[in-house]
Amino acid sequence: MDIETNQLLEDFLKIAKLAYIDLSKINASYESLTAPHNPPKRLPKGKMAVYVFIYKGQALKVGKVGPKSQARYTSQHYNPNSSRSNLAKSLIEKGFSYGFPNINEENVTSWIMKNTDRYNFTISASSGKHVLSLLEAYLQCRLKPVFEGFASQK
């Protein structure tokens, strides 16, 4: 699966328009961080984001952050002990089921940075949490990430 960021963003804006969302308030953009990549240093001021981690064309994780979630955006997915649910923890705990047998706590951070592409879709914080949730749901449906949510949610 190739990630056509322009097309994804255009299609999302069509969906937002169908939902009667004022497109002038969204101010959507994207950033592509191809492997090897460094995590973003900060969430831009006044923005919210949906981020996507891709490995060899397969979405691993799609998540969202509000305007006050710097750690979630910049570092939590790279550190298995940083939060209850993150990409690093999923790779360590369930990675073997998806063909990632040698990922452990010592190498997971570098593995994510060396092997995954990361795409950050940002929207204006003033567009509202409902628009952020719509963007996340759209990208989850479109990209079908391997690691999504808690086991109890499946």
N, C-alpha and C positions, 0 to 999 in steps of 0.2 A: 504494500500500500504506500503510495507516494502521498505526502502531505502537501496538498495544494492550498497553501495558506490564503492566497488571494481569493480562491473560489470558496473556501470555507467561510471567510469573512463576508463575501458577497451573499452567499446563501443565508447566513445568519441574519443579515440585514433585511433580506426578503421576509424571513420568518418574523422578525421584530415588527416589520411594517404590517404584516397580517395580524399581529397581536395589538395593533393600534398604538405602538410605542413611537414616541416622537424621535425620529432618527437624528434630528439635529442635536439632541442632548447626549447621544451615545458617544460620539467622538472615538470610534473604534480604530484600533491599529494592532499590529502584531510585530513580534520580534522573533527571528529564527536563530537559535544557538545550536549549530551543528557539532557533531562529535568530532574531536573531543571539545568539550565546552566547559566553561567556568560558570558556576551559579550566578544569577544576577546579583548585583550588589544591593539593590533596593527596589522596592515598588515605587514607580513614579508618583509624585505628590498629586493628590486628587484623583487617583486611579484605583480601579479594582481590576482583577485579572482572573483569567482561566488559563491554566498552564497544562501542557501536554508533554509527556515523556514518550519517545518512540525508540524502539530497538529493531533494526533491520526491517523497517516498514510496519511493525506491529505496535500499536499503542499499548503502553504498559499502564499508564496512569493519567487520568484527567482530573484536575482539581480546581477549586476556586479559592480566592482570597478577597476579603474586603479591604478597604483602605487603611485599616490599622493592623494588618496581619503581616508585618515585615518578615518575621521569622518563618512563617509558613511558606512565604514566597521565596525567600532567599536560601534557607538552610535546612529546614526540617526534613525534607524528603531525601536528603543526602546522609542523614544520621539516624540509625535505627532506634536510638534511645531518646530521641528528641520529642516524640509525641506518641500518642496511642496508635495512630495509623499513619504510615508514611511509606513511600516507595522502597526505601532501604530495608525496612522491616519486612515488607512483603516479599522482596527478593530473597532475603535470608530464610524466612519461614516457609515460603511456598515456591521458591524459584526452581527447585529440583523438579517439580511437577511440570514445569514449562521449559525444561532444557537448560537451566542455569544451575548445574550441580556444585560448582566450586565457589559460590559466593558466600562469604562469611562476614562477620563483624569487622574484621581487620581490612578487608579489601572492597567492601561494598561501595564506599564513598568514591574511591578512585574508579571502580568499575562503572558506576553511573556516569561520571564525568567523561570517561574515555569512550564509552560505548553507546550512549544515548544522545539523541537529538532532543532538544527542548524547544517548544514553541510557546510563546507567551502572548495571549490575546488580551489587550487592555481596553477598558471602557471607562468613561468618566464616572466617578463615584456618584455624581449628581443624577445619573440615570436611574439609580435605585437598585436595591438588592434583587428585586424580581427580574430585572434585566440580566443581572449577573447569573442568577439561577437558570434563566432561559438559555444563556450562552453555554453554560456548563452542561445542561441537559442535552442540548443540540449536539455538542461535540462528543459527549458520551455515546449518544445514539449513532452518530455518524462514524465514529472511530472504534467503538467497541473495545475499550481497554481491558487488558487481562486482569489487572488488579484494581478492583473498584469496590469501595465500601467494606464494611465489616462482614464476616461470614454470616452473622445473624440477619443481615439484610438480604441475603441471597435466597 
